Each structure stands twice: as structure tokens, then as C-alpha cells.
Amino acid sequence: MEFFLNKWRLGEEQTEASYLCNLLILCCPSLSSYTAPTELQHSIMLLSPAAERSQDSLLSVLWEILEDQSHRELFGLELGSGTGQHVVHFAQEMPFVTWQPSDIKEESRNSIRAYIGATKVKTALEPVHLDASEPWEKWAGLPRSSCDIIIAINLLQYSPFSTAEGVFKGSGQILKQNGLLVTYGPYAINGTITPISNEQLDQTLRQMNPEWGLPDIDVLRQLAFSDGMRMERMIEMPESNKCLVFRRL
């Protein structure tokens, strides 16, 4: 789940839609392949500069862990897709993965639809409502052992602990054997948060909602183990973030 810094509403007239599309491209160069979304004039496209900054480094991680499977078709689920910027970027660059975006907010799902329409990607499906804190049987009807990879980008930090529990319980059921769960964001380690900027972020999140905050990697490792997974890797990322890679046993 992303913290949206800006929100752009596409106007009812084509001239306004074209203007805002060009403005998006100026802010985010990776959107240069977009065309003015005439069919989406009444849609809402959300823009997260943080998502724009992180998408290439995240793509590199996904390529690294999935490259040996790039010869076959994979199915991926993104939990808390937010704006839709990440999922369409991954779909554009990794055509061997069909992505199922999801979010609990209708506003976010509308944005995801708009990005899919604007980019015309073929491997990003219609976004679905999915609350990761609910039992896996309510995860948009996804069958057991149906996913090769599940990703959660900045979801655990902006959610109560029940969501983290749900992510691991659900992933333990939805992932295929040897499937991967990748979570991204800032974390605590053994109860310690570094650097100071992450401490400040944790305090800010807890002021916004006492149930939010930076999760502890060791706690997540234990959750994974109890749900039939193990943490394989911890990858250092820009801006004091980390990617955690869990494998279903």
C-alpha cells in the first residue's frame, strides 16, 4: 500500500486528459509510452513519486529471483497495489508473468484500471478487491497453490499486525510449492530501527494509526515458519528499504 503524495483527476474533455497525461510524463519519465487515455476520461490516475523511484530497483530484484523461470508462464499476485504504477511496470518488463493486482480501496482499483488502459499491457488483469487480513478463502476466489509469486510493497508498514498475519497465512495457502513471497519496505531488526529517518517514519505511522508501524523482520520470519515458509534472502534496497524473500516449502 502506497502513501500517495499527489492525485491527478483526468478531466471530462480530451484536452484536459491530454494535458494531464503530458504532466504525468514530465513527472515520471517511465510513463513516456502512454497515450492520452481518451477512454478513461472519467477515471482517476493516482501518482506516487515513491513508487516511481522504487520500481526499477524492485524490477531488478524480481528479475533476479525469477529469471530461471522466465521460459515458462508464471502467475503473480500483488497485494495492496495502490496506484498501479508498480504492477504495470512489472507487466511491461516481465511479459512471462501474468499479474493479478488487488487493493481494498475502490479509488486505488480505479487508478490501477486507468494505468492498465493507458499502458495497454496484456499481462495485468482486472484489479480485484482483496483484504489480506481476511482468510485466504476470501482472497478474490484464488485457488490454493495457484500463485508462483506474491508481492507486497509497503503494505505491512501501513497496516495493522493482523494484515501481516493474513499475508503469511494466505501466502502459505495460495503459493505453489517453492513459490515466493516478496515484501518490501523499511523494517525493524531485533526491535531496533535504523537509520533515524526510519525511526521518524515509524513514529509518524504510529501517530497516524497506533496499529501501523515498521514490522520486525524476526517476527515476520517466525510468521513465515509457522505458515510453511522460510525466509531465504534479505536484500538491501535504496532509501533504507529492504526486500525480504520467503519461499513456500
JOVENFEN-V820866 format. One line per field, one symbol per residue. psi: psi as a letter, one per 30 degrees, with the letter a starting at -180 (. if undefined). A space follows every 10 residues. Layout:
psi->???
This chain:
psi->kljkflkkkk lfkeeeeeee eeeeeeejff gffllkiefg fglkjkkjee eeefeeeeee eeeeffefgf flklkkkkkh fbefeeeeee eefiffkkkj lllfkeeeee eeeeeeeefh kfgklkklkk jfflkffgig gklkhfkekk kjjgefegll ffeeeeeeee efeeklkglk kkkkaklljh gkklaeeeee eeeeefeejf fllklkeeee eeeeefgglk keljkkllhh llkkjkkk.
